[in-house]
Structures are given as structure tokens and as C-alpha cells.
Amino acid sequence: MKITLITVGKLKEKYFTMAVEEYSKRLSRYAKLNIIELADEKTPDNASPAEEENIKRKEGERIIKSLKGDEYIITLEIEGKMFNSVELSQKINQIGISGKGHIAFIIGGSLGLSDEVSGIADFKLSFSKLTFPHQLMRVILLEQIYRSYRILMNEPYHK
């Protein structure tokens, strides 16, 4: 299985970079991982709703251009469906069984995803009603994908 993680914004803190590297290494036993970091737009203080929509649109255009066309697209959105770890592993397995060999997980920028990106999603996933920094969400997502593969392989992992 190929897993592509498409993210808006670069990792800035070393501890996030180290965590992403660790989970990328662990995940490499189960899937081919590709991480695509896209530039984020600068959001001015007190940006108007129109300015925020324009920023999301520009970031969304970059996201869509980075897609190859063969991916099963999973967007991370607060309003998406929430899973526990076993359910997420079952979803990943189901996608593979259905013949899709490539999953793209998309994490938007600090303002979220554009309507265009949300509209092309095959599945919308939520980790919580809480809002997380998108840099931290990258680590959480990779850990959960890794956990999913451990579950699918009946390998021990903390519950």
C-alpha cells in the first residue's frame, strides 16, 4: 500500500520533525510513505472572512495539483467521521481490499481546507471535535496509521 500525506505548512519544531521521522521509519515496514509539504499562505492578523476563504482557496489549489489521480482521498476535518483505532485499521484494510493501492491523507493549513478539497474527498475523517495544530496532527495521524497496521497484522501495540 502507498500512503501519501499531503500537508499545508512545514514542520518548524525539531520535536515534531523527530516524531514524524520515527513514525515514518516504523511505518516503512508496512507501507510506502510519501510526505508532501506544501507552502502555506500567510494569514494577516484580523483577516476578513473573504481573505480567509482566499487563503484556503490558494492552499487548496496546491493540494489538488499535488494529487496523482489514483488515490483514495481522506481529508482530516473536524466535521468528519470519528473512528477508534480498530475502526481506522478496518477502513484502511477495506480500501486496500477494494483495489485501491494508494491512500492520500490531507491535512489543511491553520484555517482548514477549501470547499474544493473537501468536495473531492472520498472520506472525511475526524480525530476529535477539538482543534489541533496542523503540525501536531501530522504526528498523531502517522502514529494512528502505524497503529492501524500493527492491529491489522495482529502485532502487539498499546490499547
Buried (B, 14 or more C-beta within 10 A) or exposed (E): BBBBBBBBBEBEEEEBBEBBEBBBEBBEEBBEBBBBBBEBBEBEEEBEEEBBBBBBBBBBBBBBEBBEEEBBBBBBBBEBEEBEBEEBBBBBBEBBEEEBBBBBBBBBBBBBBBEEBBEBBEBBBBBEEEEBEBBEBBBBBBBBBBBBBBBBEEEEEEE
